[in-house]
Amino acid sequence: MDVSPDEVIDHDDVTLRRYRADDLDTLLQAVTDSADHLRPWMPWAAGYDRASAAEFLAKAGQDRTGPLANLNARLAVQCALNRTDILANAALGQGGA
């Protein structure tokens, strides 16, 4: 059974979709603009550059469970969809599905 989210999820004014290679400039700009806020909480933000963004996008393209981006006009948020039953079982030491 395929539990992957749809390629695109539309709801009212929000559209979520998988990252694409052509998101490179937008992603890099979003991280660069937010770097001062990200660095204290997210170590990967230190030294983030074009190669880092390209590597992230390459990995994201291979991961069918996320992450997804809200790209209405400009990158606004990134999210991941997780199967909560698998996460809860893993946290309880009961393994996956």
C-alpha positions as CSV (number, residue, x, y, z in Angstrom):
1,M,0.0,0.0,0.0
2,D,1.4,3.4,-1.0
3,V,1.2,5.8,1.9
4,S,3.1,8.7,0.1
5,P,1.3,12.0,0.0
6,D,0.1,13.4,-3.3
7,E,2.5,15.2,-5.5
8,V,0.5,18.4,-5.0
9,I,-2.0,19.2,-2.2
10,D,-4.2,22.2,-2.8
11,H,-6.5,23.7,-0.2
12,D,-7.9,27.2,-0.5
13,D,-5.0,29.6,-0.6
14,V,-2.3,27.0,0.3
15,T,-0.6,24.7,-2.1
16,L,1.9,22.1,-0.9
17,R,4.1,20.3,-3.4
18,R,7.4,18.4,-3.5
19,Y,10.6,20.3,-4.0
20,R,12.0,20.4,-7.5
21,A,15.5,21.2,-8.8
22,D,14.3,24.6,-10.0
23,D,13.5,25.6,-6.4
24,L,17.3,26.0,-5.8
25,D,17.4,29.8,-5.9
26,T,14.3,30.3,-3.9
27,L,15.4,27.8,-1.2
28,L,18.9,29.3,-1.0
29,Q,17.4,32.8,-0.7
30,A,14.9,31.8,2.1
31,V,17.7,30.1,4.1
32,T,20.1,33.0,3.6
33,D,17.5,35.6,4.6
34,S,16.7,33.6,7.7
35,A,20.2,32.5,8.6
36,D,20.5,34.6,11.8
37,H,17.3,33.1,13.1
38,L,18.0,29.5,12.0
39,R,21.6,29.1,13.2
40,P,20.9,28.9,17.0
41,W,18.5,26.1,16.5
42,M,19.6,24.3,13.3
43,P,23.3,23.6,13.0
44,W,23.0,22.9,9.3
45,A,22.3,26.6,8.6
46,A,25.9,27.6,9.5
47,G,27.8,27.8,6.2
48,Y,24.7,27.0,4.1
49,D,25.4,27.7,0.5
50,R,24.3,26.8,-3.1
51,A,25.9,23.3,-2.8
52,S,24.0,22.7,0.5
53,A,20.7,23.7,-1.1
54,A,21.4,21.5,-4.2
55,E,22.2,18.5,-2.0
56,F,19.0,19.0,0.1
57,L,16.9,19.2,-3.1
58,A,18.6,16.0,-4.5
59,K,17.8,14.1,-1.3
60,A,14.3,15.6,-1.1
61,G,13.6,14.4,-4.6
62,Q,14.3,10.8,-3.6
63,D,12.2,10.9,-0.4
64,R,8.6,10.1,-1.2
65,T,7.3,10.9,2.3
66,G,8.5,14.5,2.3
67,P,9.5,17.2,2.7
68,L,6.9,19.4,1.0
69,A,7.0,23.1,0.4
70,N,4.4,25.8,0.4
71,L,5.4,27.8,-2.7
72,N,2.6,30.3,-3.1
73,A,4.6,33.3,-4.6
74,R,7.7,32.4,-2.7
75,L,9.0,29.7,-0.3
76,A,7.0,30.4,2.9
77,V,7.2,27.2,4.9
78,Q,8.5,23.6,4.7
79,C,6.7,20.7,6.2
80,A,7.0,17.0,6.3
81,L,4.1,14.5,6.5
82,N,4.7,11.7,8.9
83,R,2.8,8.6,9.7
84,T,2.0,9.1,13.3
85,D,1.2,5.4,13.9
86,I,4.8,4.5,12.9
87,L,6.3,7.3,14.9
88,A,4.3,6.4,18.0
89,N,5.2,2.7,17.7
90,A,8.8,3.6,17.3
91,A,8.8,5.8,20.3
92,L,7.3,3.0,22.3
93,G,9.9,0.6,21.0
94,Q,7.3,-1.4,19.0
95,G,8.9,-0.9,15.5
96,G,7.2,0.2,12.3
97,A,4.1,-0.7,10.5
